[in-house]
Amino acid sequence: MRQTTFWMHREQQEYPVLRGRQCTDAAVVGGGLTGLTTALWLSRAGLRVALVEAARLGSGASGCCAGVASVCGELRYARLEKQRGAQAAAAYARTQAAAFRALRELAREQGPSSGWRDADVRLVAEGDAGIRLLEGEAQAMMRAGVAASVGQASLCPLPAAAALTVKDMGMLHPLRFLRYLAAEAARNGVKIYEGSRATSLETNMVHTGRGSVQAPYIIIATGYPIINTPGWYFLKMQQRQGWLLPLETTVRFEGIYLDAEGRYALRNLHDGALFQLNGGLVGARENRMALDAFRRIYAPTLGCGEPSGVYGGAECVTADGLPFIGPYSRKTPNLFVAAGYGGRGLVGAMLAAQVISARVLGLPGEGYDLYGGQRGGLAPRFVMGLAGRYAGGLAARHWAPRCPHMGCRLVYDAQARLWECPCHGSRFDDIGRVLSGPAVHDAQVRRGR
């Protein structure tokens, strides 16, 4: 089944292709939630901004966003406190809460069309070991200043031994919100260009197929960073496969449920439910069996049949669970990166807008150094996994096309009709046209194989 985007319902281009040279104060590369939120924030501060998007606004990782806005997920507080200390966990809590409040205010500013609904988030786990993990996470969250409680998971529509509850979080409709961001950004003077893939960067210059943008500040908001050096983000990040599955379920529930191990997220819709199924890394064999696992494990409990569609995408994950937001490297203070949200794109996008705007405008930002791209402490297991996938990609079938990003052999997903890079997660259609980065050029696919 060819994978499409759940929230996207348009193919036509609404904004022009970039032609010729534009001169602005800031250039944003990437027209997803991060790029548009950052462009809007900078334009509201009085900067002239141009944004270039390779395809259509919201057609990348934002299209696989479940629309969940939360300050918690996947036991991040306990892990951060253990790795970086209590002060780092408290800084994380403050910056996440500030981003959530700004996001909620912007969604309410949009009005009912955003689909914003206040909702409690419940982090659920199975077994005695899972209960202990939730209790440790709740304690770490409370030490960091986040109100959380652990109790029975009696309301959870899926098997769970306990639930960690954080009240007054929220959910919205990502596409409607994204379109509002675009309209507001354009109203504030942002020049938006679709069908304008960035192919290379020079100092203060972004080049696309038919034009360029010259700006003293450049923000790379492409999901997976498209520039390898400086920064070396291809050694620091991986892309994880995910699917959105809209369901007609007989089970009624309220709020949002997140699996503590990151296997799924579940939220209700007006006409059913939306299940976000998280798989393995892009290109992994296990992903081909993930939907069968959903049918076997989750569907019977939810009382649903086949999902009304299968909408695939990918999200970037980092070794320590924190995104990379800030200067691309120490050598490039005016080039910025925003990536690696690990499935928390709504709050992550707003956090990126706040961090980068503060840097560009010279404003103070307590706690923002926590997300710096130059932070150390890469997990050896994470690096070894990257090395193994790179070696595996190089050793793939000799006739398979190579990824134009760094030369890995691509693998073919016959069900989705996609070529995928097992090293860094780039995707191409069945004739080699690039669909998602970090690759910015098409792959050379030989027919007849």
Beta strands, then each sheet from edge to edge (+ up, - down):
strand 1: 20-23
strand 2: 26-29
strand 3: 49-52
strand 4: 68-69
strand 5: 117-125
strand 6: 149-151
strand 7: 162-171
strand 8: 191-193
strand 9: 198-202
strand 10: 205-208
strand 11: 211-214
strand 12: 217-220
strand 13: 237-247
strand 14: 256-259
strand 15: 264-269
strand 16: 272-281
strand 17: 311-318
strand 18: 324-329
strand 19: 332-339
strand 20: 411-413
strand 21: 418-420
strand 22: 427-429
strand 23: 434-436
sheet 1: 1+ 11+ 10- 9+
sheet 2: 8+ 3+ 2+ 12+ 19+ 18-
sheet 3: 4+ 7- 5+ 14+ 15- 16+ 13- 17+
sheet 4: 4+ 7- 6+
sheet 5: 20+ 21- 22+ 23-
end
